[in-house]
Amino acid sequence: MNIINSSVFMKSEPSEMSSLETQCLFGEKVDILDKQFDWVYCKLRTDDYEGWIEKKGISEIDIETTHRVIVKRSFIYKDKTPKSNCLLHLPMGSKVLVEEMQADWCKIKFYIDNKKKFGFVPSNHLVSNDHKIKDWVAIAQLLEGTPYRWGGRDTIGIDCSALLQLSYQTYGKIIPRNTSGQVLLNKPKINNLNDLKRGCVIFWEGHVGIMIDRLNCIHANAFHMKTITEPLVNIVKRIGKDNHIVKMMDFN
């Protein structure tokens, strides 16, 4: 089954009042493991994250997607013109089924209320699902200024681990959703701050940042309430001795 909204909340419990765990994006697939009234307990195939989502956010008709959104945010337009009505916004990482590829527009097929729909997305906003970007840090930099949101994965608002996951996905690698899983990845360790470079990743307890060069780090954080690039020394000083660097890794 596929997500049919721009994004849907994945909750820890089948209740609107429960905490936000993550968000599932348009076109991503989920496997249903349990049901309770208007909620389903499911696994997001992208990263195996499990939680509760409202069943109105998924389609009963399964489709195989071909492309994904590579820009910060796009739209499904009703017609092949920017003056057309926008049917949905598509966050970075959303997946679509392209029916027809043209120079400026891609015609996509999707379902709402189990009814087949067609729409158009700018061609330069999409890449094939197997496309890889070598400089994945540049994608993270596209998200600078994005508001911070705990559990957020829709690029309207993201958290620190979603910034890493979404940007590194464009490198052709699917990694865990949370820092607790990301820090366990088998990546070369960096033992000295002087050895940091673009594409190195810094982990604190419950927080992660991406180095854009030897000195500066981009991260989504609750101090600034947005995604920002700043000198690493500023972050270390602000976090303090009680939350020292847990691990530094080379993600190149």
Summary of the structure (lengths in Angstrom):
residues: 252
radius of gyration: 18.7
end to end distance: 33.1
largest distance: 56.2
contacts: 817
relative contact order: 0.12
helix: 16%
strand: 41%
